[in-house]
Amino acid sequence: MSLWQKKQAAATTSQEDETFTCPTCALVLRSSAVNGGVTLNYDIAQWQKTCVSARSGTPCLCPDFRPHLWQMLTRANKR
């Protein structure tokens, strides 16, 4: 489940590229490359209970995840 969900067109293909497990809170984030962008999927309830970045409104601001997010976005942009 992701924080923001969009309906995808029937022709849209999705591919899971990477999985990141936070070494601090054990949250599992899965990235999917969709039409040149990246969608993050994660358990919102677990994130809200365990992650220190839950107050920020997004796991993208987690200091443990942020370097990995940048790499995911860079790879998706090269496609």
DSSP file (Angstrom, degrees, kcal/mol; ACC not computed):
  #  RESIDUE AA STRUCTURE BP1 BP2  ACC     N-H-->O    O-->H-N    N-H-->O    O-->H-N    TCO  KAPPA ALPHA  PHI   PSI    X-CA   Y-CA   Z-CA
    1    1 A M              0   0    0      0, 0.0    41,-2.7     0, 0.0     2,-0.3   0.000 360.0 360.0 360.0 137.8    0.0    0.0    0.0
    2    2 A S        -     0   0    0     39,-0.2    39,-0.1     1,-0.1     3,-0.1  -0.766 360.0-120.1-113.4 161.5    1.4    3.4   -0.8
    3    3 A L  S    S+     0   0    0     -2,-0.3     2,-0.5    37,-0.3    -1,-0.1   0.901 106.1  35.7 -65.2 -42.0    0.6    6.8    0.7
    4    4 A W  S    S-     0   0    0     36,-0.2     2,-0.5    -3,-0.0    -1,-0.2  -0.963  76.7-167.6-115.0 127.0   -0.6    8.1   -2.6
    5    5 A Q        -     0   0    0     -2,-0.5     2,-0.4    -3,-0.1    34,-0.0  -0.946   4.5-175.3-118.2 134.5   -2.5    5.8   -4.9
    6    6 A K        -     0   0    0     -2,-0.5     2,-0.4     0, 0.0    -2,-0.0  -0.942  30.7-114.7-122.9 146.8   -3.3    6.5   -8.5
    7    7 A K        -     0   0    0     -2,-0.4     2,-0.3     1,-0.0    -2,-0.0  -0.681  35.7-142.8 -77.0 131.6   -5.4    4.5  -10.9
    8    8 A Q        -     0   0    0     -2,-0.4    -1,-0.0     1,-0.1     2,-0.0  -0.742  16.6-108.2 -98.7 145.6   -3.1    3.2  -13.7
    9    9 A A    >   -     0   0    0     -2,-0.3     3,-1.6     1,-0.1    -1,-0.1  -0.321  32.0-112.6 -64.4 153.4   -4.2    2.9  -17.3
   10   10 A A  T 3  S+     0   0    0      1,-0.3    -1,-0.1     3,-0.0    -2,-0.0   0.810 116.5  53.6 -59.9 -31.9   -4.7   -0.6  -18.5
   11   11 A A  T 3  S+     0   0    0      2,-0.1    -1,-0.3     0, 0.0     2,-0.2   0.549  83.5 111.4 -82.3  -6.8   -1.7   -0.4  -20.8
   12   12 A T    <   -     0   0    0     -3,-1.6     2,-0.4    22,-0.0    -4,-0.1  -0.477  55.8-152.7 -71.3 132.1    0.7    0.7  -18.0
   13   13 A T        -     0   0    0     -2,-0.2    22,-0.5     2,-0.0     2,-0.4  -0.852   6.0-159.2-106.4 145.1    3.3   -1.8  -17.1
   14   14 A S  E     -A   34   0A   0     -2,-0.4     2,-0.4    20,-0.1    20,-0.2  -0.954   7.3-174.3-124.4 141.6    4.8   -2.0  -13.7
   15   15 A Q  E     -A   33   0A   0     18,-1.2    18,-2.4    -2,-0.4     2,-0.5  -0.987  24.3-131.4-137.7 125.1    8.1   -3.6  -12.7
   16   16 A E  E     +A   32   0A   0     -2,-0.4    16,-0.3    16,-0.2     3,-0.1  -0.655  30.7 172.6 -76.6 124.0    9.4   -4.0   -9.2
   17   17 A D  E     +     0   0A   0     14,-2.0     2,-0.3    -2,-0.5    -1,-0.2   0.865  53.2   2.6 -97.7 -47.6   13.0   -2.8   -9.3
   18   18 A E  E     -A   31   0A   0     13,-0.9    13,-2.4     2,-0.0     2,-0.4  -0.953  47.2-150.3-145.6 156.9   14.2   -2.7   -5.8
   19   19 A T  E     -A   30   0A   0     -2,-0.3     2,-0.4    11,-0.2    11,-0.2  -1.000  15.4-169.2-128.5 133.2   13.4   -3.5   -2.2
   20   20 A F  E     -A   29   0A   0      9,-3.0     9,-3.2    -2,-0.4     2,-0.6  -0.988   6.0-162.8-123.9 128.5   14.9   -1.6    0.7
   21   21 A T  E     -A   28   0A   0     -2,-0.4     7,-0.2     7,-0.2     6,-0.1  -0.955  26.3-124.8-110.2 120.1   14.6   -2.6    4.4
   22   22 A C     >  -     0   0    0      5,-2.6     4,-1.6    -2,-0.6    43,-0.1  -0.422   9.2-147.8 -65.2 128.8   15.4    0.2    6.8
   23   23 A P  T  4 S+     0   0    0      0, 0.0    -1,-0.2     0, 0.0    -2,-0.0   0.696  94.8  45.8 -70.7 -17.3   18.2   -0.8    9.2
   24   24 A T  T  4 S+     0   0    0      3,-0.1    -2,-0.0     1,-0.0    -3,-0.0   0.917 131.1  11.7 -90.4 -51.7   16.6    1.3   11.9
   25   25 A C  T  4 S-     0   0    0      2,-0.1    26,-0.1     0, 0.0    -1,-0.0   0.496  90.8-125.7-110.1  -4.9   12.9    0.5   11.9
   26   26 A A     <  +     0   0    0     -4,-1.6     2,-0.2     1,-0.2    25,-0.0   0.615  50.9 159.3  69.3  15.6   12.8   -2.5    9.6
   27   27 A L        -     0   0    0     19,-0.1    -5,-2.6    -6,-0.1     2,-0.6  -0.501  34.8-139.6 -66.9 135.3   10.2   -0.9    7.2
   28   28 A V  E     -A   21   0A   0     -7,-0.2     2,-0.5    -2,-0.2    15,-0.4  -0.890  18.9-171.3-101.1 121.1   10.2   -2.6    3.8
   29   29 A L  E     -A   20   0A   0     -9,-3.2    -9,-3.0    -2,-0.6     2,-0.5  -0.949   2.8-164.4-112.5 129.9    9.9   -0.2    0.9
   30   30 A R  E     -AB  19  41A   0     11,-2.6    11,-2.7    -2,-0.5     2,-0.4  -0.950   6.2-152.1-114.9 131.8    9.4   -1.6   -2.6
   31   31 A S  E     -AB  18  40A   0    -13,-2.4   -14,-2.0    -2,-0.5   -13,-0.9  -0.833   7.6-167.6-103.2 142.2    9.9    0.6   -5.6
   32   32 A S  E     -AB  16  39A   0      7,-2.3     7,-2.6    -2,-0.4     2,-0.6  -0.997  17.4-137.6-126.9 128.4    8.1    0.0   -8.9
   33   33 A A  E     +AB  15  38A   0    -18,-2.4   -18,-1.2    -2,-0.4     2,-0.4  -0.762  28.6 176.1 -85.6 122.4    9.2    1.7  -12.1
   34   34 A V  E >   -AB  14  37A   0      3,-2.0     3,-2.1    -2,-0.6   -20,-0.1  -0.964  64.5 -29.7-132.9 115.2    6.1    2.9  -13.9
   35   35 A N  T 3  S-     0   0    0    -22,-0.5     3,-0.1    -2,-0.4    -1,-0.1   0.865 126.2 -44.3  47.5  46.2    6.2    4.9  -17.2
   36   36 A G  T 3  S+     0   0    0      1,-0.3    -1,-0.3    43,-0.0     2,-0.2   0.473 123.8  92.6  82.6   1.7    9.5    6.5  -16.2
   37   37 A G  E <  S-B   34   0A   0     -3,-2.1    -3,-2.0    40,-0.0     2,-0.4  -0.636  70.6-118.8-117.5 178.8    8.6    7.3  -12.6
   38   38 A V  E     -B   33   0A   0     -5,-0.2     2,-0.5    -2,-0.2    -5,-0.2  -0.980  17.1-165.5-124.7 130.9    8.9    5.5   -9.3
   39   39 A T  E     -B   32   0A   0     -7,-2.6    -7,-2.3    -2,-0.4     2,-0.5  -0.961  12.6-148.3-112.4 131.5    6.1    4.4   -7.1
   40   40 A L  E     -B   31   0A   0     -2,-0.5     2,-0.4    -9,-0.2   -37,-0.3  -0.852  10.4-166.3-100.9 133.6    6.9    3.4   -3.5
   41   41 A N  E     +B   30   0A   0    -11,-2.7   -11,-2.6    -2,-0.5     2,-0.3  -0.969  22.4 142.1-119.0 133.7    4.9    0.7   -1.7
   42   42 A Y        -     0   0    0    -41,-2.7     2,-0.9    -2,-0.4   -13,-0.1  -0.977  57.1 -87.4-161.7 164.7    5.1    0.1    2.0
   43   43 A D     >  -     0   0    0    -15,-0.4     4,-2.5    -2,-0.3     5,-0.2  -0.716  34.5-164.0 -82.6 107.1    2.9   -0.7    5.0
   44   44 A I  H  > S+     0   0    0     -2,-0.9     4,-2.8     1,-0.2     5,-0.2   0.901  86.5  52.9 -61.9 -42.7    1.6    2.6    6.2
   45   45 A A  H  > S+     0   0    0      1,-0.2     4,-1.5     2,-0.2    -1,-0.2   0.919 111.7  45.7 -61.3 -44.0    0.5    1.3    9.6
   46   46 A Q  H  > S+     0   0    0      1,-0.2     4,-2.3     2,-0.2     5,-0.4   0.923 112.7  51.4 -63.7 -43.3    4.0   -0.2   10.3
   47   47 A W  H  X S+     0   0    0     -4,-2.5     4,-2.1     1,-0.2     7,-0.2   0.916 109.1  49.9 -60.3 -44.7    5.7    3.0    9.1
   48   48 A Q  H  < S+     0   0    0     -4,-2.8    -1,-0.2     1,-0.2    -2,-0.2   0.816 115.9  43.2 -65.4 -30.1    3.5    5.2   11.4
   49   49 A K  H  < S+     0   0    0     -4,-1.5    -1,-0.2    -5,-0.2    -2,-0.2   0.816 127.6  22.7 -83.7 -31.8    4.3    3.0   14.4
   50   50 A T  H  < S+     0   0    0     -4,-2.3     2,-0.4    -5,-0.1    -3,-0.2   0.715  96.7  87.2-114.1 -23.7    8.0    2.4   13.9
   51   51 A C    ><  -     0   0    0     -4,-2.1     3,-1.4    -5,-0.4     4,-0.2  -0.650  58.2-148.3 -92.1 134.9    9.7    5.1   11.8
   52   52 A V  G >  S+     0   0    0     -2,-0.4     3,-0.6     1,-0.3    -1,-0.1   0.715  99.3  61.5 -68.4 -19.8   11.0    8.3   13.3
   53   53 A S  G >>>S+     0   0    0      1,-0.2     3,-1.5     2,-0.1     5,-0.7   0.419  72.5  99.4 -86.7   3.5   10.1   10.1   10.0
   54   54 A A  G X45S+     0   0    0     -3,-1.4     3,-0.9     1,-0.3    -1,-0.2   0.832  77.1  58.7 -59.0 -31.7    6.4    9.3   10.4
   55   55 A R  G <45S+     0   0    0     -3,-0.6    -1,-0.3     1,-0.2    -2,-0.1   0.736  97.2  62.4 -68.0 -21.9    5.9   12.9   11.8
   56   56 A S  G <45S-     0   0    0     -3,-1.5    -1,-0.2     2,-0.1    -2,-0.2   0.692 109.9-120.3 -78.8 -18.5    7.2   14.3    8.5
   57   57 A G  T <<5S+     0   0    0     -3,-0.9    -3,-0.1    -4,-0.6    -2,-0.1   0.390  84.1  55.1  96.1  -3.9    4.5   12.7    6.4
   58   58 A T    > < -     0   0    0     -5,-0.7     3,-1.2     1,-0.1    -2,-0.1  -0.964  69.1-136.5-159.1 141.1    6.6   10.6    4.2
   59   59 A P  G >  S+     0   0    0      0, 0.0     3,-1.6     0, 0.0     6,-0.2   0.624  96.6  83.4 -71.3 -10.1    9.3    7.9    4.5
   60   60 A C  G 3  S+     0   0    0      1,-0.3     9,-0.1     5,-0.1    -3,-0.0   0.714  87.1  54.4 -64.4 -19.3   11.2    9.8    1.8
   61   61 A L  G <  S+     0   0    0     -3,-1.2    -1,-0.3    -8,-0.1    -7,-0.0   0.428  77.5 120.3 -94.1   0.3   12.6   12.1    4.5
   62   62 A C    <>  -     0   0    0     -3,-1.6     4,-2.6     1,-0.2     3,-0.4  -0.487  64.5-139.0 -64.3 127.2   13.9    9.2    6.6
   63   63 A P  T  4 S+     0   0    0      0, 0.0    -1,-0.2     0, 0.0    -3,-0.0   0.766 102.4  50.7 -63.0 -24.1   17.7    9.8    6.9
   64   64 A D  T  4 S+     0   0    0      1,-0.1     4,-0.3     2,-0.1    -2,-0.1   0.817 117.9  37.1 -80.3 -30.4   18.3    6.0    6.4
   65   65 A F  T >> S+     0   0    0     -3,-0.4     4,-2.3    -6,-0.2     3,-0.8   0.773  95.6  81.2 -91.6 -28.8   16.2    5.8    3.3
   66   66 A R  H 3X S+     0   0    0     -4,-2.6     4,-2.2     1,-0.3     5,-0.2   0.847  90.5  50.6 -53.4 -45.0   16.9    9.1    1.5
   67   67 A P  H 3> S+     0   0    0      0, 0.0     4,-1.4     0, 0.0    -1,-0.3   0.875 113.4  47.4 -61.8 -34.0   20.3    8.0   -0.1
   68   68 A H  H <> S+     0   0    0     -3,-0.8     4,-2.3    -4,-0.3    -2,-0.2   0.864 108.2  55.1 -73.6 -36.2   18.6    4.9   -1.5
   69   69 A L  H  X S+     0   0    0     -4,-2.3     4,-2.7     1,-0.2     5,-0.2   0.927 105.2  53.0 -60.9 -45.1   15.6    6.9   -2.8
   70   70 A W  H  X S+     0   0    0     -4,-2.2     4,-2.3     1,-0.2    -1,-0.2   0.907 109.6  48.6 -57.4 -43.3   18.0    9.2   -4.7
   71   71 A Q  H  X S+     0   0    0     -4,-1.4     4,-2.4     2,-0.2    -1,-0.2   0.901 110.4  51.2 -64.4 -41.4   19.6    6.1   -6.3
   72   72 A M  H  X S+     0   0    0     -4,-2.3     4,-2.3     1,-0.2    -2,-0.2   0.928 112.0  46.6 -60.6 -45.6   16.1    4.7   -7.2
   73   73 A L  H  X S+     0   0    0     -4,-2.7     4,-2.1     2,-0.2    -2,-0.2   0.889 111.1  51.9 -65.8 -39.3   15.1    8.0   -8.8
   74   74 A T  H  X S+     0   0    0     -4,-2.3     4,-1.1    -5,-0.2    -1,-0.2   0.925 111.4  46.6 -62.7 -45.2   18.3    8.3  -10.8
   75   75 A R  H  X S+     0   0    0     -4,-2.4     4,-0.5     1,-0.2     3,-0.4   0.907 112.4  49.9 -64.5 -42.0   18.0    4.8  -12.2
   76   76 A A  H >< S+     0   0    0     -4,-2.3     3,-0.9     1,-0.2    -1,-0.2   0.868 107.9  54.3 -64.5 -35.7   14.3    5.3  -13.1
   77   77 A N  H 3< S+     0   0    0     -4,-2.1    -1,-0.2     1,-0.2    -2,-0.2   0.763 101.5  59.2 -70.5 -24.7   15.2    8.6  -14.9
   78   78 A K  H 3<        0   0    0     -4,-1.1    -1,-0.2    -3,-0.4    -2,-0.2   0.635 360.0 360.0 -79.0 -13.6   17.9    6.9  -17.0
   79   79 A R    <<        0   0    0     -3,-0.9    -1,-0.2    -4,-0.5    -2,-0.1   0.494 360.0 360.0 -76.0 360.0   15.3    4.5  -18.5
